[in-house]
Amino acid sequence: MVLNEAAVAGGQDNEVLLLIFAWCARCGRQERVLTVRQAAALCAVSPRTIHRWAADGKIHAVRMSEGALLVCYRSLIC
């Protein structure tokens, strides 16, 4: 998986938000991906729920070689 990153300035304190894009095989195109924590916050659920949804195939996710799970933003229906 090839990751593409884009830094976006914004927010109240002019903080930098790092957007990560990766190929989602299930969507068949490059999509924004989120960490488990980001996905959990977006959906107002626990990180464990995100892991469970990924294991059940309810959302698109890929495990990176370092062990991190990245979630396809498009697959999240909150």
C-alpha positions in Angstrom: 0.0 0.0 0.0 1.3 3.4 -0.9 0.4 6.2 1.4 0.2 9.8 0.3 0.2 12.6 2.8 -1.1 16.2 2.7 -0.7 18.7 5.5 -3.6 21.1 5.8 -3.4 24.2 8.1 -6.5 25.2 9.9 -8.3 25.1 13.2 -8.5 27.7 15.9 -4.8 27.5 16.8 -3.6 27.2 13.2 -2.8 23.5 13.9 -1.8 21.2 11.1 -4.0 18.3 10.2 -2.3 15.4 8.4 -4.5 13.8 5.8 -3.4 10.4 4.7 -4.6 8.8 1.5 -4.2 5.2 0.5 -5.5 2.7 -2.1 -8.7 1.0 -0.8 -9.0 -2.3 -2.6 -12.7 -2.6 -1.7 -13.6 0.9 -3.0 -11.3 0.4 -6.0 -9.7 3.8 -5.7 -7.5 6.0 -3.5 -9.3 7.2 -0.4 -8.6 9.1 2.8 -7.7 6.8 5.6 -8.0 7.3 9.3 -6.4 5.8 12.4 -8.6 3.6 14.6 -8.7 6.5 17.1 -9.8 9.0 14.5 -12.5 6.7 13.2 -13.8 5.9 16.7 -14.0 9.7 17.5 -15.8 10.4 14.2 -18.4 7.6 14.8 -18.7 8.3 18.6 -17.8 4.6 19.4 -14.8 2.9 21.1 -11.7 1.9 19.3 -12.6 -1.7 20.1 -15.8 -1.2 18.1 -13.8 -0.1 15.1 -11.6 -3.2 15.3 -14.7 -5.3 15.6 -16.4 -3.7 12.6 -13.2 -4.2 10.6 -13.0 -7.8 11.6 -16.6 -8.4 10.6 -16.1 -6.7 7.2 -18.5 -3.9 8.0 -15.9 -1.2 7.2 -12.9 -1.2 4.9 -9.6 -1.4 6.8 -6.0 -2.5 6.1 -3.3 -3.5 8.6 0.0 -1.8 7.9 3.3 -3.7 8.2 4.0 -1.9 11.6 0.7 -3.4 12.9 -1.4 -0.2 12.7 -4.9 -0.5 11.3 -6.0 2.2 8.9 -9.7 2.7 8.1 -11.2 3.9 4.8 -13.0 7.1 5.5 -15.6 6.4 2.7 -16.6 3.1 4.3 -17.6 4.7 7.6 -21.4 5.1 7.9 -22.0 6.7 11.3 
